[in-house]
């Protein structure tokens, strides 16, 4: 499952090679949190960090922001492994996604980001992950 989630997470950003809408869709956080809850911290860090790096390579976006992404996905993995129980996957996942998105939004704005891009970009990521965690995460967790 670890390799599967790395591949799914990495390739979920591939659309950015062809279109760059101010809408963010990725499955890295979902996979990282699910793996953390099911298997623990180390597998979650492997999924999260590997997915971020491979995803950035696939879309040719290795830049200074990768360090923010790596730090934040590591925080998400740690938070999920330490604080999220399987019965609370929906609420725990939504809280961790919110922490990630709000943090990345603040960091992006503090480093000269465009509000009209960042707000829908991070907002759409939160909404998509909200749907994923409320509709899909509990089912996926039972498969792990």
Secondary structure as the mmCIF struct_conf table of DSSP 4:
data_model
#
loop_
_struct_conf.conf_type_id
_struct_conf.id
_struct_conf.beg_label_comp_id
_struct_conf.beg_label_asym_id
_struct_conf.beg_label_seq_id
_struct_conf.end_label_comp_id
_struct_conf.end_label_asym_id
_struct_conf.end_label_seq_id
HELX_RH_AL_P HELX_RH_AL_P1 UNK A 2 UNK A 11
TURN_TY1_P TURN_TY1_P1 UNK A 12 UNK A 13
HELX_RH_3T_P HELX_RH_3T_P1 UNK A 14 UNK A 17
TURN_TY1_P TURN_TY1_P2 UNK A 18 UNK A 18
BEND BEND1 UNK A 22 UNK A 22
HELX_RH_AL_P HELX_RH_AL_P2 UNK A 28 UNK A 39
HELX_RH_AL_P HELX_RH_AL_P3 UNK A 41 UNK A 58
TURN_TY1_P TURN_TY1_P3 UNK A 59 UNK A 60
BEND BEND2 UNK A 63 UNK A 63
TURN_TY1_P TURN_TY1_P4 UNK A 64 UNK A 65
HELX_RH_AL_P HELX_RH_AL_P4 UNK A 66 UNK A 83
HELX_RH_3T_P HELX_RH_3T_P2 UNK A 86 UNK A 88
HELX_RH_AL_P HELX_RH_AL_P5 UNK A 89 UNK A 110
TURN_TY1_P TURN_TY1_P5 UNK A 111 UNK A 112
HELX_RH_AL_P HELX_RH_AL_P6 UNK A 115 UNK A 132
HELX_RH_PI_P HELX_RH_PI_P1 UNK A 133 UNK A 137
HELX_RH_AL_P HELX_RH_AL_P7 UNK A 138 UNK A 143
#
